[in-house]
Amino acid sequence: MGLLRPASWLALVALPTLLVTGCDLFGSNDNENRVTTDVVIANSGNFSAQDGSLTLYSPTDSTAARNDINVAFINNLALHNDRLFVVDNTQSDNAGRITSFDTDQFGPIDQVLDLQRPPRRIAFPSENKGYVPNLSRFDENFVPDTSTVSVVDLETNSVTKRVDVGRSPEGIAVAEGKAFVANSADGTLSVLDTETDVVTSTLSLNDCPSPKSVFVDGENEVAVVCQGGAEQSSEVLFLNSNEEEVEGRVELGAPVGSANGSQSAYYSEEAEELYAISGSQTYGGGTGEIFRVDTDANTLDTTLDVPQSESLTGISAVGYDDVTQDLYVTRFPVDDSGGPLLTADGTALVIDRAGDVVTRFKTGNAPAHVLFLRETQ
């Protein structure tokens, strides 16, 4: 359905396009084929206030602008068909919605409203179809029940089907006509046929505690990040997408997780690198490290120690810009008890490949996801 552009968006028209020229890791980067980058950070906001926002960062002049986009508590961002999809929870009905925005002025375009349960992510098995894992319902002992993946028609912005999967589905990725859904409470993957929207198999991931992030690498392997726990280290599993069998494992040195349960891993298709953060020091035994995994060789490339600060704690999101070779890491201010303060603006660190901070800038409240917009001129 169409949305009216709110008055608050008029200010965006005056914003300059956020561009930066970077080096091309995989070819020439001359003036006729210049790659530019916009950095978008989703700020979840305060759940009670339902005030999610975007921070737009310009590496050219190191300026950041916060933009209120009239959404609730943001879980995730995704790009598809030159649109930015914002996945958020709505407190009033304990459900959620997905709003699409244009990527020029970030004006709202359409919304999906009939999800019934809070959406966690969105993936796109085809041009006009989306898959949305939904948060599980909980019993009186706070044990999650089985949940669903909503099948969304992106032309009508409506849910056409709900497919039963496992408990607490989180990450989702599409490869070879299949969608792989990580059921974090079960330690399994539900495999959906993207033509029929039917679960064809459920894969048991032995010794894979809390699988949440799922990506497809350059070899069409399915990379699953097993986050571990307070007394468990994490690992990345690599599965053959055709045979649906584990072909490799990469052990990481500490539990993986973000400080607010948001973006705990990022995959760079161009660099063929996966970044996972150990950022939940309060709840998951995180160490403040970032693991860089080479998904071509399926090996741990390096472990980066995020520079410590008395005013910052935790890591809530991560993203790697393969053009500038910079890592974006978001963190929270420290509250009176020394833990993360979730009701104030966060900070994003820009870190080079050696692990040194290049610069930093303020984000909005509770930064949760890093995304890059690309444009070739």
One Martini backbone bead per residue (centre of mass of N, CA, C, O) as a GRO file, in nm:
protein
  377
    1MET     BB    1   0.101   0.031   0.015
    2GLY     BB    2   0.073   0.358   0.029
    3LEU     BB    3   0.262   0.647   0.142
    4LEU     BB    4   0.283   0.924   0.314
    5ARG     BB    5   0.482   1.196   0.334
    6PRO     BB    6   0.622   1.323   0.585
    7ALA     BB    7   0.737   1.623   0.699
    8SER     BB    8   1.017   1.515   0.807
    9TRP     BB    9   1.123   1.451   0.505
   10LEU     BB   10   1.192   1.736   0.393
   11ALA     BB   11   1.481   1.753   0.513
   12LEU     BB   12   1.612   1.537   0.321
   13VAL     BB   13   1.623   1.696   0.054
   14ALA     BB   14   1.874   1.877   0.164
   15LEU     BB   15   2.051   1.648   0.161
   16PRO     BB   16   2.334   1.523   0.087
   17THR     BB   17   2.501   1.306  -0.076
   18LEU     BB   18   2.655   1.010   0.044
   19LEU     BB   19   2.997   1.013  -0.045
   20VAL     BB   20   3.269   0.780  -0.145
   21THR     BB   21   3.595   0.727  -0.241
   22GLY     BB   22   3.741   0.416  -0.331
   23CYS     BB   23   3.898   0.133  -0.341
   24ASP     BB   24   3.951  -0.140  -0.562
   25LEU     BB   25   3.994  -0.477  -0.488
   26PHE     BB   26   3.885  -0.599  -0.803
   27GLY     BB   27   3.998  -0.338  -0.960
   28SER     BB   28   3.946  -0.073  -1.117
   29ASN     BB   29   3.914   0.301  -1.009
   30ASP     BB   30   3.814   0.500  -1.207
   31ASN     BB   31   3.626   0.770  -1.312
   32GLU     BB   32   3.425   0.568  -1.487
   33ASN     BB   33   3.433   0.348  -1.213
   34ARG     BB   34   3.307   0.467  -0.949
   35VAL     BB   35   3.293   0.389  -0.609
   36THR     BB   36   3.032   0.438  -0.375
   37THR     BB   37   2.944   0.529  -0.025
   38ASP     BB   38   2.688   0.449   0.204
   39VAL     BB   39   2.604   0.485   0.551
   40VAL     BB   40   2.385   0.270   0.743
   41ILE     BB   41   2.221   0.314   1.064
   42ALA     BB   42   2.042   0.131   1.286
   43ASN     BB   43   1.816   0.243   1.538
   44SER     BB   44   1.620   0.096   1.756
   45GLY     BB   45   1.578   0.214   2.029
   46ASN     BB   46   1.322   0.256   2.245
   47PHE     BB   47   1.084   0.033   2.312
   48SER     BB   48   0.880   0.219   2.461
   49ALA     BB   49   0.904   0.459   2.239
   50GLN     BB   50   0.926   0.377   1.941
   51ASP     BB   51   1.228   0.528   1.804
   52GLY     BB   52   1.338   0.462   1.541
   53SER     BB   53   1.642   0.503   1.336
   54LEU     BB   54   1.869   0.685   1.124
   55THR     BB   55   2.216   0.682   1.027
   56LEU     BB   56   2.403   0.906   0.824
   57TYR     BB   57   2.723   0.850   0.667
   58SER     BB   58   3.010   1.057   0.573
   59PRO     BB   59   3.334   0.988   0.474
   60THR     BB   60   3.420   1.251   0.334
   61ASP     BB   61   3.335   1.452   0.611
   62SER     BB   62   3.258   1.314   0.881
   63THR     BB   63   2.931   1.291   0.882
   64ALA     BB   64   2.627   1.286   1.084
   65ALA     BB   65   2.275   1.186   1.034
   66ARG     BB   66   1.970   1.199   1.183
   67ASN     BB   67   1.665   0.992   1.113
   68ASP     BB   68   1.331   1.004   1.131
   69ILE     BB   69   1.098   0.716   1.021
   70ASN     BB   70   0.842   0.609   1.163
   71VAL     BB   71   0.928   0.378   1.370
   72ALA     BB   72   1.009   0.147   1.584
   73PHE     BB   73   1.174  -0.142   1.664
   74ILE     BB   74   1.472  -0.227   1.530
   75ASN     BB   75   1.612  -0.530   1.378
   76ASN     BB   76   1.642  -0.468   1.051
   77LEU     BB   77   1.818  -0.473   0.734
   78ALA     BB   78   1.745  -0.436   0.369
   79LEU     BB   79   1.816  -0.508   0.023
   80HIS     BB   80   1.579  -0.438  -0.260
   81ASN     BB   81   1.509  -0.301  -0.545
   82ASP     BB   82   1.613  -0.017  -0.443
   83ARG     BB   83   1.546  -0.094  -0.138
   84LEU     BB   84   1.469  -0.022   0.201
   85PHE     BB   85   1.435  -0.255   0.465
   86VAL     BB   86   1.236  -0.226   0.763
   87VAL     BB   87   1.256  -0.408   1.069
   88ASP     BB   88   0.982  -0.406   1.312
   89ASN     BB   89   0.857  -0.350   1.630
   90THR     BB   90   0.525  -0.353   1.784
   91GLN     BB   91   0.393  -0.299   2.093
   92SER     BB   92   0.074  -0.274   2.082
   93ASP     BB   93   0.054  -0.586   1.916
   94ASN     BB   94   0.294  -0.780   1.925
   95ALA     BB   95   0.444  -0.723   1.645
   96GLY     BB   96   0.474  -0.594   1.307
   97ARG     BB   97   0.688  -0.455   1.040
   98ILE     BB   98   0.743  -0.353   0.689
   99THR     BB   99   0.948  -0.098   0.551
  100SER     BB  100   0.984   0.085   0.256
  101PHE     BB  101   1.259   0.261   0.097
  102ASP     BB  102   1.420   0.487  -0.052
  103THR     BB  103   1.778   0.553  -0.153
  104ASP     BB  104   1.778   0.873  -0.170
  105GLN     BB  105   1.555   1.004   0.063
  106PHE     BB  106   1.399   0.801   0.249
  107GLY     BB  107   1.118   0.736   0.149
  108PRO     BB  108   0.823   0.607   0.187
  109ILE     BB  109   0.633   0.334   0.028
  110ASP     BB  110   0.582   0.058   0.200
  111GLN     BB  111   0.371  -0.197   0.377
  112VAL     BB  112   0.382  -0.460   0.622
  113LEU     BB  113   0.117  -0.566   0.868
  114ASP     BB  114   0.034  -0.903   0.867
  115LEU     BB  115   0.237  -1.076   1.080
  116GLN     BB  116   0.153  -1.101   1.413
  117ARG     BB  117   0.464  -1.123   1.447
  118PRO     BB  118   0.772  -1.050   1.515
  119PRO     BB  119   1.020  -0.956   1.310
  120ARG     BB  120   1.365  -1.038   1.225
  121ARG     BB  121   1.371  -1.081   0.908
  122ILE     BB  122   1.475  -1.058   0.549
  123ALA     BB  123   1.417  -1.236   0.245
  124PHE     BB  124   1.483  -1.307  -0.126
  125PRO     BB  125   1.377  -1.555  -0.349
  126SER     BB  126   1.250  -1.315  -0.522
  127GLU     BB  127   1.143  -1.035  -0.665
  128ASN     BB  128   0.824  -1.062  -0.512
  129LYS     BB  129   0.959  -1.211  -0.250
  130GLY     BB  130   0.926  -1.281   0.104
  131TYR     BB  131   1.108  -1.378   0.403
  132VAL     BB  132   0.977  -1.409   0.755
  133PRO     BB  133   1.090  -1.439   1.054
  134ASN     BB  134   0.932  -1.523   1.365
  135LEU     BB  135   0.864  -1.476   1.671
  136SER     BB  136   0.822  -1.651   1.938
  137ARG     BB  137   0.630  -1.796   2.154
  138PHE     BB  138   0.556  -1.811   2.510
  139ASP     BB  139   0.544  -1.956   2.794
  140GLU     BB  140   0.523  -1.945   3.140
  141ASN     BB  141   0.854  -2.027   3.126
  142PHE     BB  142   0.988  -1.897   2.868
  143VAL     BB  143   0.933  -2.102   2.631
  144PRO     BB  144   0.974  -2.160   2.315
  145ASP     BB  145   0.798  -2.193   2.037
  146THR     BB  146   0.700  -2.257   1.756
  147SER     BB  147   0.725  -2.116   1.429
  148THR     BB  148   0.750  -1.879   1.153
  149VAL     BB  149   0.723  -1.812   0.799
  150SER     BB  150   0.662  -1.541   0.609
  151VAL     BB  151   0.488  -1.492   0.309
  152VAL     BB  152   0.563  -1.224   0.078
  153ASP     BB  153   0.397  -0.994  -0.119
  154LEU     BB  154   0.553  -0.717  -0.283
  155GLU     BB  155   0.300  -0.606  -0.444
  156THR     BB  156   0.071  -0.625  -0.197
  157ASN     BB  157   0.178  -0.639   0.097
  158SER     BB  158   0.132  -0.957   0.176
  159VAL     BB  159   0.032  -1.243   0.340
  160THR     BB  160   0.012  -1.582   0.197
  161LYS     BB  161   0.193  -1.739   0.420
  162ARG     BB  162   0.260  -1.994   0.680
  163VAL     BB  163   0.560  -2.148   0.798
  164ASP     BB  164   0.668  -2.404   0.971
  165VAL     BB  165   0.916  -2.421   1.217
  166GLY     BB  166   1.105  -2.350   1.464
  167ARG     BB  167   1.268  -2.224   1.733
  168SER     BB  168   1.363  -1.918   1.709
  169PRO     BB  169   1.383  -1.766   1.443
  170GLU     BB  170   1.629  -1.588   1.243
  171GLY     BB  171   1.811  -1.657   1.022
  172ILE     BB  172   1.838  -1.600   0.651
  173ALA     BB  173   1.895  -1.788   0.340
  174VAL     BB  174   1.964  -1.801  -0.021
  175ALA     BB  175   1.999  -2.121  -0.214
  176GLU     BB  176   1.927  -2.313  -0.472
  177GLY     BB  177   1.606  -2.288  -0.410
  178LYS     BB  178   1.670  -2.216  -0.101
  179ALA     BB  179   1.582  -2.186   0.248
  180PHE     BB  180   1.771  -2.093   0.542
  181VAL     BB  181   1.670  -2.158   0.882
  182ALA     BB  182   1.747  -2.042   1.202
  183ASN     BB  183   1.698  -2.233   1.499
  184SER     BB  184   1.813  -2.127   1.795
  185ALA     BB  185   1.659  -2.327   2.010
  186ASP     BB  186   1.733  -2.609   1.836
  187GLY     BB  187   1.982  -2.640   1.636
  188THR     BB  188   1.853  -2.567   1.343
  189LEU     BB  189   1.750  -2.624   0.995
  190SER     BB  190   1.527  -2.488   0.775
  191VAL     BB  191   1.410  -2.613   0.457
  192LEU     BB  192   1.307  -2.430   0.173
  193ASP     BB  193   1.103  -2.421  -0.096
  194THR     BB  194   1.078  -2.145  -0.320
  195GLU     BB  195   0.830  -2.254  -0.492
  196THR     BB  196   0.633  -2.395  -0.254
  197ASP     BB  197   0.670  -2.318   0.050
  198VAL     BB  198   0.827  -2.580   0.175
  199VAL     BB  199   0.934  -2.804   0.400
  200THR     BB  200   1.193  -3.052   0.330
  201SER     BB  201   1.391  -2.995   0.586
  202THR     BB  202   1.573  -3.083   0.898
  203LEU     BB  203   1.872  -2.969   1.035
  204SER     BB  204   2.112  -3.102   1.234
  205LEU     BB  205   2.335  -2.918   1.458
  206ASN     BB  206   2.592  -3.034   1.590
  207ASP     BB  207   2.717  -2.845   1.828
  208CYS     BB  208   2.504  -2.578   1.776
  209PRO     BB  209   2.473  -2.310   1.952
  210SER     BB  210   2.278  -2.074   1.854
  211PRO     BB  211   2.166  -2.025   1.560
  212LYS     BB  212   2.148  -1.708   1.360
  213SER     BB  213   2.350  -1.665   1.132
  214VAL     BB  214   2.304  -1.642   0.765
  215PHE     BB  215   2.496  -1.738   0.473
  216VAL     BB  216   2.619  -1.689   0.132
  217ASP     BB  217   2.877  -1.776  -0.049
  218GLY     BB  218   3.080  -1.793  -0.337
  219GLU     BB  219   3.023  -2.133  -0.322
  220ASN     BB  220   2.730  -2.190  -0.204
  221GLU     BB  221   2.765  -2.178   0.089
  222VAL     BB  222   2.646  -2.231   0.417
  223ALA     BB  223   2.673  -1.992   0.671
  224VAL     BB  224   2.689  -2.071   1.026
  225VAL     BB  225   2.636  -1.904   1.330
  226CYS     BB  226   2.752  -2.022   1.637
  227GLN     BB  227   2.726  -1.850   1.941
  228GLY     BB  228   2.688  -1.982   2.198
  229GLY     BB  229   2.804  -1.915   2.539
  230ALA     BB  230   2.920  -1.847   2.845
  231GLU     BB  231   3.075  -2.162   2.820
  232GLN     BB  232   3.085  -2.116   2.498
  233SER     BB  233   3.199  -2.139   2.205
  234SER     BB  234   3.230  -2.063   1.871
  235GLU     BB  235   3.104  -2.113   1.524
  236VAL     BB  236   3.150  -2.203   1.175
  237LEU     BB  237   2.940  -2.332   0.935
  238PHE     BB  238   2.970  -2.543   0.634
  239LEU     BB  239   2.735  -2.591   0.370
  240ASN     BB  240   2.598  -2.781   0.137
  241SER     BB  241   2.328  -2.677  -0.052
  242ASN     BB  242   2.261  -2.955  -0.187
  243GLU     BB  243   2.334  -3.182   0.039
  244GLU     BB  244   2.309  -3.072   0.336
  245GLU     BB  245   2.619  -3.065   0.443
  246VAL     BB  246   2.886  -3.065   0.641
  247GLU     BB  247   3.225  -2.937   0.542
  248GLY     BB  248   3.284  -2.717   0.778
  249ARG     BB  249   3.492  -2.571   1.048
  250VAL     BB  250   3.508  -2.268   1.261
  251GLU     BB  251   3.676  -2.171   1.528
  252LEU     BB  252   3.614  -1.967   1.798
  253GLY     BB  253   3.721  -1.785   2.100
  254ALA     BB  254   3.409  -1.697   2.150
  255PRO     BB  255   3.129  -1.572   2.209
  256VAL     BB  256   2.856  -1.478   2.016
  257GLY     BB  257   2.734  -1.133   2.025
  258SER     BB  258   2.519  -0.883   2.097
  259ALA     BB  259   2.423  -0.630   2.324
  260ASN     BB  260   2.103  -0.638   2.171
  261GLY     BB  261   2.041  -0.883   1.964
  262SER     BB  262   2.145  -0.822   1.682
  263GLN     BB  263   2.421  -0.766   1.492
  264SER     BB  264   2.667  -1.036   1.499
  265ALA     BB  265   2.696  -1.040   1.174
  266TYR     BB  266   2.902  -1.020   0.863
  267TYR     BB  267   2.885  -1.025   0.499
  268SER     BB  268   3.132  -1.011   0.236
  269GLU     BB  269   3.120  -1.075  -0.091
  270GLU     BB  270   3.374  -0.936  -0.215
  271ALA     BB  271   3.582  -1.040   0.020
  272GLU     BB  272   3.509  -1.310   0.156
  273GLU     BB  273   3.390  -1.214   0.453
  274LEU     BB  274   3.348  -1.282   0.803
  275TYR     BB  275   3.186  -1.111   1.076
  276ALA     BB  276   3.228  -1.156   1.434
  277ILE     BB  277   3.088  -1.084   1.756
  278SER     BB  278   3.203  -1.026   2.107
  279GLY     BB  279   2.960  -0.806   2.267
  280SER     BB  280   2.828  -0.961   2.539
  281GLN     BB  281   2.935  -0.902   2.852
  282THR     BB  282   2.675  -0.928   3.033
  283TYR     BB  283   2.523  -1.211   2.900
  284GLY     BB  284   2.770  -1.391   2.716
  285GLY     BB  285   3.089  -1.354   2.762
  286GLY     BB  286   3.218  -1.135   2.617
  287THR     BB  287   3.538  -0.980   2.475
  288GLY     BB  288   3.558  -0.758   2.234
  289GLU     BB  289   3.570  -0.922   1.970
  290ILE     BB  290   3.677  -0.987   1.622
  291PHE     BB  291   3.595  -1.213   1.363
  292ARG     BB  292   3.784  -1.321   1.074
  293VAL     BB  293   3.650  -1.495   0.793
  294ASP     BB  294   3.751  -1.706   0.541
  295THR     BB  295   3.521  -1.821   0.287
  296ASP     BB  296   3.719  -1.960   0.087
  297ALA     BB  297   3.904  -2.128   0.308
  298ASN     BB  298   3.775  -2.175   0.585
  299THR     BB  299   3.911  -1.950   0.791
  300LEU     BB  300   4.081  -1.797   1.041
  301ASP     BB  301   4.233  -1.493   1.003
  302THR     BB  302   4.135  -1.303   1.255
  303THR     BB  303   4.175  -1.116   1.570
  304LEU     BB  304   4.005  -0.838   1.705
  305ASP     BB  305   4.063  -0.570   1.921
  306VAL     BB  306   3.867  -0.359   2.070
  307PRO     BB  307   3.897  -0.064   2.174
  308GLN     BB  308   3.902   0.070   2.479
  309SER     BB  309   3.650   0.229   2.704
  310GLU     BB  310   3.507   0.399   2.972
  311SER     BB  311   3.238   0.501   2.790
  312LEU     BB  312   3.233   0.206   2.662
  313THR     BB  313   3.020  -0.079   2.559
  314GLY     BB  314   3.012  -0.319   2.379
  315ILE     BB  315   2.854  -0.482   2.086
  316SER     BB  316   2.591  -0.432   1.828
  317ALA     BB  317   2.758  -0.394   1.548
  318VAL     BB  318   2.853  -0.489   1.199
  319GLY     BB  319   3.070  -0.364   0.921
  320TYR     BB  320   3.206  -0.405   0.582
  321ASP     BB  321   3.408  -0.202   0.368
  322ASP     BB  322   3.557  -0.305   0.076
  323VAL     BB  323   3.644  -0.031  -0.046
  324THR     BB  324   3.789   0.103   0.225
  325GLN     BB  325   3.860  -0.114   0.449
  326ASP     BB  326   3.630  -0.077   0.670
  327LEU     BB  327   3.518  -0.094   1.006
  328TYR     BB  328   3.197  -0.113   1.164
  329VAL     BB  329   3.140  -0.019   1.514
  330THR     BB  330   2.902  -0.057   1.768
  331ARG     BB  331   2.818   0.130   2.074
  332PHE     BB  332   2.777   0.185   2.419
  333PRO     BB  333   2.709   0.343   2.681
  334VAL     BB  334   2.763   0.389   3.020
  335ASP     BB  335   2.635   0.307   3.305
  336ASP     BB  336   2.629   0.315   3.651
  337SER     BB  337   2.706  -0.013   3.649
  338GLY     BB  338   2.877  -0.063   3.360
  339GLY     BB  339   2.673  -0.097   3.155
  340PRO     BB  340   2.450  -0.071   2.911
  341LEU     BB  341   2.307   0.212   2.754
  342LEU     BB  342   1.971   0.212   2.598
  343THR     BB  343   1.889   0.553   2.627
  344ALA     BB  344   2.130   0.637   2.430
  345ASP     BB  345   2.362   0.735   2.241
  346GLY     BB  346   2.583   0.608   2.031
  347THR     BB  347   2.882   0.449   1.883
  348ALA     BB  348   3.100   0.472   1.600
  349LEU     BB  349   3.356   0.274   1.471
  350VAL     BB  350   3.645   0.323   1.265
  351ILE     BB  351   3.823   0.041   1.130
  352ASP     BB  352   4.094  -0.102   1.040
  353ARG     BB  353   4.263  -0.397   0.951
  354ALA     BB  354   4.453  -0.360   1.218
  355GLY     BB  355   4.252  -0.219   1.454
  356ASP     BB  356   4.236   0.085   1.405
  357VAL     BB  357   4.123   0.395   1.479
  358VAL     BB  358   4.007   0.647   1.263
  359THR     BB  359   3.706   0.697   1.372
  360ARG     BB  360   3.413   0.874   1.506
  361PHE     BB  361   3.048   0.851   1.583
  362LYS     BB  362   2.731   0.935   1.623
  363THR     BB  363   2.437   0.790   1.707
  364GLY     BB  364   2.171   0.657   1.800
  365ASN     BB  365   1.961   0.470   1.969
  366ALA     BB  366   2.062   0.168   1.968
  367PRO     BB  367   2.256   0.029   1.776
  368ALA     BB  368   2.191  -0.258   1.519
  369HIS     BB  369   2.279  -0.175   1.208
  370VAL     BB  370   2.481  -0.235   0.913
  371LEU     BB  371   2.491  -0.050   0.596
  372PHE     BB  372   2.548  -0.047   0.233
  373LEU     BB  373   2.564   0.186  -0.029
  374ARG     BB  374   2.579   0.154  -0.382
  375GLU     BB  375   2.766   0.337  -0.645
  376THR     BB  376   2.805   0.361  -0.998
  377GLN     BB  377   2.965   0.611  -1.224
   0.00000   0.00000   0.00000
